[in-house]
Amino acid sequence: MASTFKRLLPVLGLLTTTTVFSSWLSSSGSGLGGTYTVCSPTKQIYTVADPERVECLGVVGGRIAAVGEFNEVYRETRAAQHASVLDIVTQLPAQNLLSYIPFQDTLITLLEKLTPGPKAIQLSPVEALYPGFTDAHAHVIHNGYMLQLPLTQTKSLEDVITTLEEYVKSHREVESNKEKWIEGMGWDQTKWNGGEGAEFPTADDLDKSPILRGRPISLSRIDVHAKWVSTRVLEIMSATGALPPSSKDDEIEKDGGKIMRRGDGNATGIFMDKAMNLIPEPEWSDSQVQDYFDKSAGMALKYGLTSIHDAATDAKSIAFYRKIADEGTLPLRMYLMANSPSTTYWGNDTTSFPRLYNYGKDERLNLRAVKLFTDGALGSWGAALLEPYSDNPSTKGIMQTRPEVLNEFVQKFWADGWQTNIHCIGDRANKAVLDVLEAVLGQEEHGEKMYEVERMRPRIEHAQIFESSDLDRIGRLGVIASVQPTHATSDMWYAETRLGSERIKYAYAYQTLLQNSPNKVLPLGSDFPVEGVNPLLGFYAAVARLSHSDSSLRGTSPHGLGGWYPAEKLTRRQALKGMTLDAAYAAFAENEVGSLEVGKKADFTVLDRDIMREDAAFDEILDAKVRATIVDGALMYGAL
């Protein structure tokens, strides 16, 4: 009897362990059970796969275990739950405990009796569930930085001055210390005075305020391709030798920057593109970086984002992301694009720029891409054009990187295994980059291509203005166009004035870019904080080509209620794919996220209404609210 009992002890231990693991599997997660089903009585679960709509999905251990009809999903989710427990148990460091039970079916029968079934969550008939939204181009930490002194709502120069004065008066540590830097972001002179204020502001404009006069002030334009500084900053730069004389302007422009000057050669206070690096702004502290990230991540989750492609991540920010990934406190997926101001190749600096694949406790951090810059932005006349600006014939914009340097960098980055994501807005910039990519993709070694486009997945970020032939060429080469639909609806009020009636026909051509893509891939992003964080604003801009503004312009365009160049609208299905599966593909993650399929990560977003209904008014998209944001099966925002 004692001998029999002794032989049964491992079995009892196994049953106890199995029960504990199964209970954990059923209850783990932030506010959701680790094993659960979510069902929609109206089949408003959109998979971005086949079938497109299903009634239910099941989640086990942070992954999708089943999709389909309720009975099938419940059964498969239950089986996956038991399989997960069995997998854990068989790896226990014991004397093969399962050998004491003749058949695993016996254990499964016991599991059926000892463990609860999946938690069942029922959506309301109007709610809808989608794969977790991805922003394929954003600036996460900069968004948090902007929130300290946002200027995006200012509608005139006077508005900016008033906002700055109120900031000083409401921050005692700033008011009492005239040497403390004031940094803000978001001004846009194209929106001042009803769109009439097209001229850049100056340092003198800031000095007219007695409250601001004598203070170091640096204000980034909304596109972060121009900075407006005060006279005090110019004085600091002159005293330290950081402000070059006008005789150096040709050299600065050759290197991709521009200092705006008066007729007497003195700086006006506007620095563009690489010339912004001359401004000696204080470096962010570690606590500031953490604060900026926390604010941005909270906003992202609130708006249903589960993944973000961070465009232009410097070495300090990369170190920060590694730290929180190691700690397991990264709340959503981050795909980083490394960036450095260095003019020499830096892709082999594995200390500052280590390649990271599914890194961290939650495997949510990836770094395998670099961000390169070719030109500036349209709003600041910095986008590089083949012909002069229609409203400013004295300039063709700024090329930040010379084609020969770009060619060298692309070859070296690809040889070291990096994806290259290149900022291009103007038609001259897009042509130069396509020339480089076509040349490098055509290179052969021993009769075979050195680089396959499918393996390298080069991206053009923004892809705004093209020559007609280059719209065809980007598709023929298989280069990914990573676009931001809200740029089209923000720029549409002045873009034709900048470009003229002919060039505008080949700008913001999203449907054309999608149809020309051999894989029908068009990842969508926002470029926040240049635009809003809410991905539904981009969805609306893509399908409606109308203004999402809260002002009287909402729902309008320069071409009327039918949308701005409506032939370039995306369908709702195309837009949803662009902010889910296409964005995942652009980050080499299409086998893990981007659609609701068995085996993929359980990342999804629940809205209070269905934005895919073709009979719904476009305003329904703007009015939609996020009910829940789930990452790895865990509730990160809202409630279910």
Buried (B, 14 or more C-beta within 10 A) or exposed (E): EEEEEEEEEBBEBBBEBBBEBBBEBBEBBEEBBBBBBBBBEBBBBBBBBEEEEBBBBBBBBBBBBBBBEBEBBBEBBBBBBBBBBBEBBEEBEBEEBBEBBEEBEEBBEBBEEBBEBBBBBBBBEEBBBBBBBBBBBBBBBBBBBBBBBBBBEBBBBEBBBEBBBEBBEEBEEBBEEEEBBBBBBBBBBBBBEEEEBBEBBBBEBBBEBEBBBBBBBBBBBBBBBBBBBBBBBBBBBEEEEBBBEBEEBEEBBEBBBBBBEEEEEBBBBBBBBBBBBBBBBEEBEEEBBBBBBBBBBBBBBBBBBBBBBBBBBBBEBBBBBBBBBEEEBBBBBBBBBBBBEEEEBBBEEEEBBEBBEEBBEBBBBBBBBBBBBBBBBBBBBBBBBBEEBBEEEEEBBBBBBBBEBBBBBBBBBBEBEBBBBBBBBBBBBBBBBBBBBBEBBEEEEEEEEBBEBEEBBBBBBBBBBBBEEBBEBBBEBBBBBBBBBBBBBBBBBBBBBBBBEEBBBBBBBBBBBBEBBEEEBBBBBBBBBBBBBBBBBBBBBBBBBBBBBEEEEEBBBEEEEEBBBBEBBBBBBBBBBBBBBBBBBBBBBBEBBBBBBBEBBBBBBBBBBBBBEEEBEBBBBBEBEBBBBBBBBBBBBBEB
